[in-house]
Amino acid sequence: MAAQNFKRKLAAILHADVKGYSRLIGEDEEATVNTLMACMEIMSLLILKHRGRVVSGAGDSLLAEFASVVDAVRCAVKIQDALKRENAGFSDDRKVVFRIGINLGDVIEKDGDLLGDGVNIAARVEALADGGGICITRSAYDQVKKKLNLVYEYQGEHQVKNIAEPVRVYKVLTAPEHGGQLIEKPKTPKLQSKMPSIAIFAILALVVAAAIWHFYPRPPDIEPASVGKKAFPLPDKPSIAVLPFNNMSDDPKQEFFADGMTTS
């Protein structure tokens, strides 16, 4: 197949969809669709106001592009504020709550649509956001970290579906008094996750040490001999000691007599 000359460009991609949409539709289709349409209209108007373009809006999802990441993030914050007001009159289980993900990446433009990893990563990051929340990638964070009065909470690296390399994710928090601040997530959970392994290793080390101590060959306990224990006790009666006899004669035949007197 011949290679096609696609139009490529760098763009800030905003992807949004509804959290729990299937449940909302299953419980009340008409009410959910009416609220969804109202939310989509609010989002579309805010995207245009922030110099963005709505690429597609099928079902409960919306895809938009911006030339500026600053515009995309600022728009996302305004969208969540507006949708919060729109849902104020509904109970928590009937609110149409959107999650938003933003990525800065290289994309392919074809017939007005946008394709490529730049779009897919924005969708994967959106799925990591809380309902009513915003998550952005590292490439987007680098462009806005000192330009908006927002706080960003680092969420770590995530291996997302169909993306080869892990994606660094940041949660966007609204706190004007701390503009550009980055909050590092505490590392305590990681330490806690390692505690079972450390405990198991410590127990195994103790078991091995106890086995070595128990089976290690040692010299037997030897009590020093005392002179008192080595000496024979003296008898109460007189004793006769019989020493070996020598054959004093020149007759070798008398040897048996000497031997007999010694062994008797």
C-alpha angles and dihedrals in degrees: 000000000000117000115253124221100236121188108247129190143161112252143166105241123204117194123183136175139165121268111231094003095153091054092049092050092046092053099043120357101183097045091047094049092048092051091043092054091050090051092048091053091051091049094047093051093049092048091054090045090056094050095259133131128228105229099181141343111191121164111325096340133087130195123196137169132213132188089219129049089207090059091047095052093042089051092049091054091050090048093054092047092050094046090050089058091045091055096043093102095053130083116251093258092053100046117116099224122185130208117209131204126186129194135172109217150131112276140180118238116207124168090339093308125112124226139172142064091308089066096039093052091052089054093048092049090049089058089059093056125097120247106281089014139114130223126186135189127244091257090056093042092055089059099049107028094103100025105066133053093242138114121232124205116203111230098187131238119320129196102218130192117285094354114117100212130044116264122226109225132200127191116221116227125186111232112134094187091064102043115178095008118146119211115204112213112243115262094216094103090057091052091047091051089056095049096086090053092049091049093049091049091050092050092049090049091053092049092050092047092050091049092050092049092048099047101033108118114248131183113258118261106263120193113212111250116246125215090233093058094047095053120088114237115250115252122239093234131054115274134209120217114208112206125194113282123230122216101241094181128087090236111098089198089074091068092092090058092055091047093049093053091051098051097041 
